[in-house]
Each structure stands twice: as C-alpha cells, then as structure tokens.
Amino acid sequence: MRKEIKIIIAGGGTGGHIFPAIAIAGALKKQCPQIALLFVGAKGKMEMEKVPQAGYEIKGLTIAGFNRSNIFKNFSLPFKLLKSFFQVRSIFSHFKPDAVIGVGGYSSFPVLKFAQLKNIPTFIQEANSYGGKSNILLSQKAIKIFTGTPDMEKFFPANKIIFAGNPVRESISTSSVSKEEACAFFGIDATKKTVLSVGGSLGAASINKVISKNLKSFSERNIQLIWQTGKNFTSGASSEPVYKSEFITKMDYAYKAADVVISRSGAMSVAELEVAKKAVVFVPYPFAAEDHQTANAKKLVDKKAALLVKDNEVDEKLIPTVLRLLQNDDERFLLENNIAKFAIHNADEIIASEILKYLNAQ
C-alpha cells in the first residue's frame, strides 16, 4: 500500500454534483485516513462555498459552460477554456495528483482532460440516466465509470462501467432524527401534515410560482410548508405554517418532517428521496439535457414509486395532486415503500473502495 495518495476531485455547479463529490471524499478519508484531497471547481459557483464548509480545500477555475439561451455570451468561451488549462497545469504541478475523479459540471472537463494527457488515472462518476457529453468524450481513457443508474452501456465502454448508485450525503443516509425533532427545528407542528417543496439547489421557477400562488390553499387546510426557494426567487409572503429558505442545509430534517415532497428529478434528488423513503411528486426540469430528468422520474413512476406532473402543467395539476396525496394515506405509504426499494445506501463506499483498490495495485 502506498504511504500517501493524492487525489483531485473535479466538478460542481449544482448540489447534484457537489454533494456526491463531498460524500466520495468522506468515504475516501474513512478508508484511507492519510489520503490528501483537493477539489477543483468553477469560480463563482456554489462549490466554492459548499466544499470549504465541508472541510476541504478547493481551487477555482476561470471557466463557464455553454450558454444555450444567448449564443453571443459564448464568444469568450474558448479563451476561458484555454485559460483554465493553464490554471489546471499550475494546480497539477503543485499538488501532483495520483488520480483525478470527475463528478460532472463543466469545470471537470479541463481537469480530467489534462490528467489524461499526462497519463494520470481518471475516474468518472455519472449520476444521470443519460451520459453527459463531456463524460462520454472522457470515458474512452478513464479507468472506471461509476454510474448512478444501470444499463449505461450505450454511453460508455461496458468493461469500464461499475453500477454503484449515486452517493447521498451522509447526514441523509445515516439520519436517526425523529419527526418531532425535525419539526421542532423548523418551528412547525409534528401533528400536522407537512409538504416539502425543493426545486434543487438553484431553485425552480415554475414550482415556486405555483407554491406562491397557493399558500392560502395550504393554510386553509391546516397544511404546513417547508419551502426551499433557491437564490433566484424572493416573492411570496411567509405566513405561520410556512418555513421558507433559499437553501436548506439540514435536508435530513426536512425529509423527516415532510409527509409529501415536491421536487425536480435530478439524479441526486432522486437518490436522496429513495434513501429518505419519501412520497414524492416529481416536476422534471424540461430543459435538462436529453430530457434526462423525465427519464429519472419515469423509472420510479412506472414502478408506482412516485408521481409526476409535467412542468407545463404545474398550474393546473401540481397542488391538486399534492392535496390528494396528503389525504390518501394508503397511496402515500405505497409510494414510500416502493421508492425505498431503489435506495442504495453505500454508493460512496463502493466508489472509494474501487478507486483505492486500483491505486494500491499500481
């Protein structure tokens, strides 16, 4: 076994990339306490805040993703990509990594590409049911690709794929908090029905708008609301049965307090809800690449493990669907039991173990 292993973990942009990365880092530390870890992300993105909060060092790249809504904003993209390669070269020359793990997000591409050019072992964690374009390109020279869903051979070399599931935050996967404790944390009544609305780490405009318009519907029915709005949504009055926050750090408490969850269906949200065993109404983000959020949700809907409302139908269907589910205990319990069958609790341990096994064999 090596005396010291150095690993770079690259990627970010959203919680769906950042939290699995932090979970993998934690598992690597547990299995190899002397390991040295360095994160690399994009300057100005949420990883620059969340990773240090978790106790890890991070370096930021001057890079941006392709802007689909305004192509003129992409003029500087080649220059930023070139600059990021120089930044990556400097990071590698100082840290000298033995391996690089890419978790997705545009900051992962230059880091993994540079590593592959230098013949440094690279590993990819693909959370979604559709392979990202960067990951597909990088997979040919990667050692292993860890997937969150099975049957990913159409995207990646079959002999490199390990279906590990998606790493869930340890606070969620090992939570022992009671519903009473969770409700007390949010200042709500544990005896009343509670809805958790969470549109992902950056929020969801369509969900937020319909929630804002229907706050009275909840209060009139004595229903409580825990509402993660994201940074881009500020309207909507808070009233007594509403706990509202841009970002909920204690998601294990939020899941425990909730009877029904409204959520986007990004891969990490799905994985957390499976582990948390929650009745959920998914509203897939309609502009996700290859519409993969709809695919993520339908996998569970087809097994009677979740409900789905299309983004363009939220005004008419979301609130009635949620209210009906709150009133139907049998349907809610069925969804909870069925979604729990898909949960993988140790994805981070599987990924860490495979990476360390390869490096220690070198």
C-alpha positions as a Python dict, from the first residue, in 0.01 Angstrom:
ca = {
    (1, 'M'): (0, 0, 0),
    (2, 'R'): (123, 349, -83),
    (3, 'K'): (230, 576, 201),
    (4, 'E'): (29, 869, 69),
    (5, 'I'): (-226, 902, -210),
    (6, 'K'): (-318, 1238, -361),
    (7, 'I'): (-649, 1276, -542),
    (8, 'I'): (-816, 1570, -714),
    (9, 'I'): (-1197, 1574, -723),
    (10, 'A'): (-1321, 1798, -1006),
    (11, 'G'): (-1662, 1938, -1093),
    (12, 'G'): (-1959, 2119, -946),
    (13, 'G'): (-2207, 2386, -1045),
    (14, 'T'): (-2506, 2242, -862),
    (15, 'G'): (-2572, 2043, -548),
    (16, 'G'): (-2625, 1739, -771),
    (17, 'H'): (-2253, 1740, -849),
    (18, 'I'): (-2115, 1886, -527),
    (19, 'F'): (-2279, 1670, -260),
    (20, 'P'): (-2183, 1336, -424),
    (21, 'A'): (-1827, 1468, -453),
    (22, 'I'): (-1819, 1551, -83),
    (23, 'A'): (-1967, 1209, 0),
    (24, 'I'): (-1698, 1034, -206),
    (25, 'A'): (-1430, 1245, -33),
    (26, 'G'): (-1563, 1139, 306),
    (27, 'A'): (-1556, 771, 209),
    (28, 'L'): (-1201, 802, 76),
    (29, 'K'): (-1093, 961, 406),
    (30, 'K'): (-1255, 682, 607),
    (31, 'Q'): (-1093, 407, 404),
    (32, 'C'): (-755, 581, 372),
    (33, 'P'): (-706, 839, 654),
    (34, 'Q'): (-369, 956, 522),
    (35, 'I'): (-509, 1049, 179),
    (36, 'A'): (-464, 1407, 50),
    (37, 'L'): (-766, 1551, -130),
    (38, 'L'): (-804, 1868, -336),
    (39, 'F'): (-1124, 1988, -503),
    (40, 'V'): (-1126, 2187, -826),
    (41, 'G'): (-1437, 2380, -930),
    (42, 'A'): (-1553, 2691, -1116),
    (43, 'K'): (-1500, 3035, -967),
    (44, 'G'): (-1827, 3197, -863),
    (45, 'K'): (-2019, 2868, -839),
    (46, 'M'): (-2164, 2714, -524),
    (47, 'E'): (-1883, 2459, -484),
    (48, 'M'): (-1653, 2745, -382),
    (49, 'E'): (-1874, 2787, -74),
    (50, 'K'): (-2002, 2434, -2),
    (51, 'V'): (-1672, 2245, -29),
    (52, 'P'): (-1482, 2457, 230),
    (53, 'Q'): (-1788, 2430, 459),
    (54, 'A'): (-1741, 2053, 443),
    (55, 'G'): (-1378, 2095, 549),
    (56, 'Y'): (-1195, 2050, 216),
    (57, 'E'): (-963, 2277, 15),
    (58, 'I'): (-1079, 2389, -329),
    (59, 'K'): (-916, 2571, -621),
    (60, 'G'): (-1130, 2768, -866),
    (61, 'L'): (-1100, 2780, -1245),
    (62, 'T'): (-1200, 3072, -1467),
    (63, 'I'): (-1442, 2877, -1682),
    (64, 'A'): (-1806, 2886, -1791),
    (65, 'G'): (-2046, 2647, -1958),
    (66, 'F'): (-2208, 2685, -2299),
    (67, 'N'): (-2493, 2939, -2284),
    (68, 'R'): (-2786, 2796, -2482),
    (69, 'S'): (-3015, 3096, -2431),
    (70, 'N'): (-2773, 3364, -2555),
    (71, 'I'): (-2514, 3238, -2803),
    (72, 'F'): (-2332, 3575, -2806),
    (73, 'K'): (-2228, 3516, -2446),
    (74, 'N'): (-2026, 3216, -2570),
    (75, 'F'): (-1777, 3437, -2756),
    (76, 'S'): (-1529, 3426, -2466),
    (77, 'L'): (-1574, 3053, -2403),
    (78, 'P'): (-1266, 2930, -2599),
    (79, 'F'): (-1047, 3186, -2418),
    (80, 'K'): (-1182, 3080, -2078),
    (81, 'L'): (-1125, 2714, -2165),
    (82, 'L'): (-767, 2787, -2271),
    (83, 'K'): (-705, 2988, -1953),
    (84, 'S'): (-849, 2705, -1742),
    (85, 'F'): (-596, 2460, -1891),
    (86, 'F'): (-311, 2686, -1777),
    (87, 'Q'): (-471, 2706, -1432),
    (88, 'V'): (-508, 2326, -1422),
    (89, 'R'): (-143, 2282, -1522),
    (90, 'S'): (-38, 2504, -1230),
    (91, 'I'): (-261, 2312, -987),
    (92, 'F'): (-118, 1978, -1103),
    (93, 'S'): (243, 2097, -1081),
    (94, 'H'): (193, 2197, -717),
    (95, 'F'): (-36, 1916, -595),
    (96, 'K'): (97, 1629, -811),
    (97, 'P'): (-216, 1408, -802),
    (98, 'D'): (-204, 1030, -832),
    (99, 'A'): (-558, 1026, -970),
    (100, 'V'): (-847, 1253, -1067),
    (101, 'I'): (-1219, 1195, -1009),
    (102, 'G'): (-1470, 1384, -1223),
    (103, 'V'): (-1820, 1430, -1085),
    (104, 'G'): (-1971, 1635, -1369),
    (105, 'G'): (-2019, 2005, -1432),
    (106, 'Y'): (-1816, 2198, -1688),
    (107, 'S'): (-1518, 2250, -1455),
    (108, 'S'): (-1449, 1875, -1458),
    (109, 'F'): (-1362, 1858, -1830),
    (110, 'P'): (-1031, 2052, -1841),
    (111, 'V'): (-912, 1880, -1523),
    (112, 'L'): (-977, 1526, -1645),
    (113, 'K'): (-858, 1604, -1997),
    (114, 'F'): (-529, 1741, -1867),
    (115, 'A'): (-486, 1437, -1640),
    (116, 'Q'): (-542, 1202, -1932),
    (117, 'L'): (-288, 1390, -2145),
    (118, 'K'): (-39, 1335, -1859),
    (119, 'N'): (-137, 965, -1822),
    (120, 'I'): (-273, 1023, -1472),
    (121, 'P'): (-554, 775, -1389),
    (122, 'T'): (-902, 928, -1416),
    (123, 'F'): (-1236, 809, -1280),
    (124, 'I'): (-1583, 938, -1371),
    (125, 'Q'): (-1898, 949, -1161),
    (126, 'E'): (-2202, 983, -1390),
    (127, 'A'): (-2513, 1047, -1182),
    (128, 'N'): (-2773, 1077, -1457),
    (129, 'S'): (-2953, 821, -1668),
    (130, 'Y'): (-2811, 994, -1979),
    (131, 'G'): (-2436, 1024, -2016),
    (132, 'G'): (-2310, 1382, -2030),
    (133, 'K'): (-2124, 1480, -2349),
    (134, 'S'): (-1803, 1563, -2164),
    (135, 'N'): (-1812, 1236, -1972),
    (136, 'I'): (-1872, 1039, -2294),
    (137, 'L'): (-1566, 1202, -2451),
    (138, 'L'): (-1354, 1143, -2141),
    (139, 'S'): (-1473, 786, -2080),
    (140, 'Q'): (-1254, 633, -2353),
    (141, 'K'): (-940, 699, -2147),
    (142, 'A'): (-1094, 672, -1800),
    (143, 'I'): (-1009, 378, -1576),
    (144, 'K'): (-1364, 328, -1442),
    (145, 'I'): (-1702, 497, -1487),
    (146, 'F'): (-1928, 479, -1182),
    (147, 'T'): (-2293, 512, -1282),
    (148, 'G'): (-2595, 606, -1076),
    (149, 'T'): (-2829, 401, -1292),
    (150, 'P'): (-2790, 62, -1462),
    (151, 'D'): (-2783, -3, -1838),
    (152, 'M'): (-2541, 276, -1934),
    (153, 'E'): (-2354, 72, -2197),
    (154, 'K'): (-2498, 288, -2477),
    (155, 'F'): (-2292, 580, -2344),
    (156, 'F'): (-1975, 425, -2201),
    (157, 'P'): (-1745, 126, -2263),
    (158, 'A'): (-1917, -169, -2096),
    (159, 'N'): (-1596, -310, -1947),
    (160, 'K'): (-1533, 15, -1757),
    (161, 'I'): (-1878, 62, -1603),
    (162, 'I'): (-1948, -6, -1236),
    (163, 'F'): (-2310, 50, -1133),
    (164, 'A'): (-2261, 194, -784),
    (165, 'G'): (-2568, 413, -737),
    (166, 'N'): (-2542, 781, -651),
    (167, 'P'): (-2359, 888, -333),
    (168, 'V'): (-2600, 1051, -89),
    (169, 'R'): (-2496, 1296, 182),
    (170, 'E'): (-2401, 1105, 498),
    (171, 'S'): (-2635, 1323, 705),
    (172, 'I'): (-2925, 1181, 500),
    (173, 'S'): (-2811, 820, 457),
    (174, 'T'): (-2737, 774, 829),
    (175, 'S'): (-3002, 1007, 976),
    (176, 'S'): (-3165, 900, 1302),
    (177, 'V'): (-3357, 1223, 1367),
    (178, 'S'): (-3721, 1181, 1471),
    (179, 'K'): (-4014, 1361, 1308),
    (180, 'E'): (-4071, 1552, 1634),
    (181, 'E'): (-3709, 1675, 1639),
    (182, 'A'): (-3725, 1767, 1273),
    (183, 'C'): (-4047, 1965, 1307),
    (184, 'A'): (-3916, 2142, 1616),
    (185, 'F'): (-3610, 2253, 1416),
    (186, 'F'): (-3835, 2422, 1157),
    (187, 'G'): (-4073, 2557, 1420),
    (188, 'I'): (-4373, 2360, 1294),
    (189, 'D'): (-4626, 2120, 1447),
    (190, 'A'): (-4538, 1749, 1424),
    (191, 'T'): (-4907, 1651, 1439),
    (192, 'K'): (-4999, 1841, 1118),
    (193, 'K'): (-4944, 1733, 758),
    (194, 'T'): (-4634, 1890, 603),
    (195, 'V'): (-4526, 1949, 242),
    (196, 'L'): (-4161, 1997, 148),
    (197, 'S'): (-4105, 2187, -177),
    (198, 'V'): (-3749, 2172, -305),
    (199, 'G'): (-3659, 2268, -661),
    (200, 'G'): (-3294, 2174, -645),
    (201, 'S'): (-3003, 2373, -507),
    (202, 'L'): (-3063, 2663, -750),
    (203, 'G'): (-3441, 2669, -720),
    (204, 'A'): (-3723, 2604, -969),
    (205, 'A'): (-3923, 2898, -1102),
    (206, 'S'): (-4234, 2708, -1213),
    (207, 'I'): (-4268, 2525, -881),
    (208, 'N'): (-4201, 2838, -678),
    (209, 'K'): (-4463, 3039, -867),
    (210, 'V'): (-4741, 2787, -815),
    (211, 'I'): (-4649, 2744, -447),
    (212, 'S'): (-4653, 3122, -400),
    (213, 'K'): (-4999, 3148, -559),
    (214, 'N'): (-5138, 2868, -342),
    (215, 'L'): (-5006, 2949, 6),
    (216, 'K'): (-5364, 3020, 112),
    (217, 'S'): (-5474, 2674, -3),
    (218, 'F'): (-5225, 2520, 238),
    (219, 'S'): (-5310, 2741, 535),
    (220, 'E'): (-5687, 2693, 487),
    (221, 'R'): (-5639, 2317, 506),
    (222, 'N'): (-5406, 2340, 806),
    (223, 'I'): (-5115, 2212, 596),
    (224, 'Q'): (-4760, 2323, 677),
    (225, 'L'): (-4495, 2404, 418),
    (226, 'I'): (-4117, 2377, 422),
    (227, 'W'): (-4005, 2568, 113),
    (228, 'Q'): (-3657, 2580, -36),
    (229, 'T'): (-3684, 2861, -291),
    (230, 'G'): (-3329, 2882, -429),
    (231, 'K'): (-3144, 3210, -468),
    (232, 'N'): (-3339, 3345, -764),
    (233, 'F'): (-3684, 3363, -603),
    (234, 'T'): (-3776, 3623, -344),
    (235, 'S'): (-4151, 3684, -369),
    (236, 'G'): (-4418, 3501, -174),
    (237, 'A'): (-4521, 3609, 173),
    (238, 'S'): (-4426, 3393, 467),
    (239, 'S'): (-4710, 3308, 700),
    (240, 'E'): (-4725, 3097, 1014),
    (241, 'P'): (-4738, 2748, 857),
    (242, 'V'): (-4453, 2828, 614),
    (243, 'Y'): (-4080, 2780, 670),
    (244, 'K'): (-3903, 2947, 377),
    (245, 'S'): (-3533, 2949, 297),
    (246, 'E'): (-3312, 2998, -8),
    (247, 'F'): (-3119, 2684, 82),
    (248, 'I'): (-3188, 2420, 347),
    (249, 'T'): (-2866, 2282, 493),
    (250, 'K'): (-3031, 2019, 715),
    (251, 'M'): (-3207, 1826, 442),
    (252, 'D'): (-3223, 1516, 663),
    (253, 'Y'): (-3450, 1716, 897),
    (254, 'A'): (-3657, 1847, 603),
    (255, 'Y'): (-3715, 1498, 463),
    (256, 'K'): (-3807, 1361, 806),
    (257, 'A'): (-4059, 1640, 870),
    (258, 'A'): (-4231, 1602, 532),
    (259, 'D'): (-4531, 1384, 450),
    (260, 'V'): (-4513, 1470, 80),
    (261, 'V'): (-4223, 1616, -120),
    (262, 'I'): (-4241, 1829, -436),
    (263, 'S'): (-3911, 1803, -624),
    (264, 'R'): (-3726, 1827, -951),
    (265, 'S'): (-3596, 1488, -1062),
    (266, 'G'): (-3226, 1541, -1098),
    (267, 'A'): (-3029, 1225, -1023),
    (268, 'M'): (-2921, 1333, -676),
    (269, 'S'): (-3266, 1447, -569),
    (270, 'V'): (-3398, 1107, -678),
    (271, 'A'): (-3124, 921, -489),
    (272, 'E'): (-3186, 1119, -170),
    (273, 'L'): (-3562, 1063, -185),
    (274, 'E'): (-3507, 690, -235),
    (275, 'V'): (-3285, 675, 73),
    (276, 'A'): (-3517, 903, 275),
    (277, 'K'): (-3818, 687, 173),
    (278, 'K'): (-4043, 979, 79),
    (279, 'A'): (-4370, 1006, -113),
    (280, 'V'): (-4281, 1249, -391),
    (281, 'V'): (-4443, 1440, -674),
    (282, 'F'): (-4173, 1500, -936),
    (283, 'V'): (-4178, 1802, -1166),
    (284, 'P'): (-3893, 1726, -1412),
    (285, 'Y'): (-3691, 2022, -1537),
    (286, 'P'): (-3795, 2029, -1905),
    (287, 'F'): (-3469, 2172, -2042),
    (288, 'A'): (-3233, 1915, -1891),
    (289, 'A'): (-3003, 1755, -2148),
    (290, 'E'): (-3182, 1478, -2339),
    (291, 'D'): (-3479, 1536, -2104),
    (292, 'H'): (-3300, 1308, -1857),
    (293, 'Q'): (-3500, 1436, -1557),
    (294, 'T'): (-3819, 1296, -1708),
    (295, 'A'): (-3641, 964, -1762),
    (296, 'N'): (-3521, 968, -1400),
    (297, 'A'): (-3876, 1027, -1274),
    (298, 'K'): (-4049, 779, -1506),
    (299, 'K'): (-3825, 499, -1382),
    (300, 'L'): (-3998, 536, -1045),
    (301, 'V'): (-4343, 636, -1170),
    (302, 'D'): (-4362, 315, -1377),
    (303, 'K'): (-4297, 113, -1058),
    (304, 'K'): (-4563, 300, -858),
    (305, 'A'): (-4286, 460, -653),
    (306, 'A'): (-4354, 827, -736),
    (307, 'L'): (-4596, 1065, -909),
    (308, 'L'): (-4514, 1300, -1197),
    (309, 'V'): (-4654, 1638, -1304),
    (310, 'K'): (-4511, 1795, -1620),
    (311, 'D'): (-4355, 2138, -1584),
    (312, 'N'): (-4604, 2293, -1827),
    (313, 'E'): (-4895, 2151, -1624),
    (314, 'V'): (-4797, 2265, -1276),
    (315, 'D'): (-5054, 2546, -1263),
    (316, 'E'): (-5346, 2308, -1310),
    (317, 'K'): (-5221, 1980, -1165),
    (318, 'L'): (-4949, 2021, -900),
    (319, 'I'): (-5145, 2147, -600),
    (320, 'P'): (-5449, 1915, -656),
    (321, 'T'): (-5210, 1619, -688),
    (322, 'V'): (-5028, 1709, -366),
    (323, 'L'): (-5352, 1769, -172),
    (324, 'R'): (-5498, 1439, -292),
    (325, 'L'): (-5183, 1252, -186),
    (326, 'L'): (-5188, 1412, 158),
    (327, 'Q'): (-5545, 1288, 209),
    (328, 'N'): (-5475, 934, 83),
    (329, 'D'): (-5265, 755, 344),
    (330, 'D'): (-5271, 422, 157),
    (331, 'E'): (-5132, 573, -165),
    (332, 'R'): (-4869, 767, 29),
    (333, 'F'): (-4748, 460, 218),
    (334, 'L'): (-4738, 261, -109),
    (335, 'L'): (-4515, 524, -270),
    (336, 'E'): (-4288, 534, 37),
    (337, 'N'): (-4242, 158, 45),
    (338, 'N'): (-4185, 129, -331),
    (339, 'I'): (-3934, 414, -361),
    (340, 'A'): (-3732, 269, -73),
    (341, 'K'): (-3670, -46, -281),
    (342, 'F'): (-3447, 157, -515),
    (343, 'A'): (-3227, 303, -241),
    (344, 'I'): (-2852, 238, -242),
    (345, 'H'): (-2703, 347, 89),
    (346, 'N'): (-2331, 284, 32),
    (347, 'A'): (-2255, 420, -317),
    (348, 'D'): (-1979, 644, -180),
    (349, 'E'): (-1808, 343, -15),
    (350, 'I'): (-1826, 138, -336),
    (351, 'I'): (-1669, 417, -541),
    (352, 'A'): (-1395, 491, -286),
    (353, 'S'): (-1311, 123, -249),
    (354, 'E'): (-1274, 66, -625),
    (355, 'I'): (-1053, 373, -670),
    (356, 'L'): (-823, 283, -380),
    (357, 'K'): (-804, -80, -492),
    (358, 'Y'): (-682, 29, -834),
    (359, 'L'): (-429, 281, -700),
    (360, 'N'): (-288, 44, -439),
    (361, 'A'): (-238, -219, -707),
    (362, 'Q'): (-20, 13, -917),
}
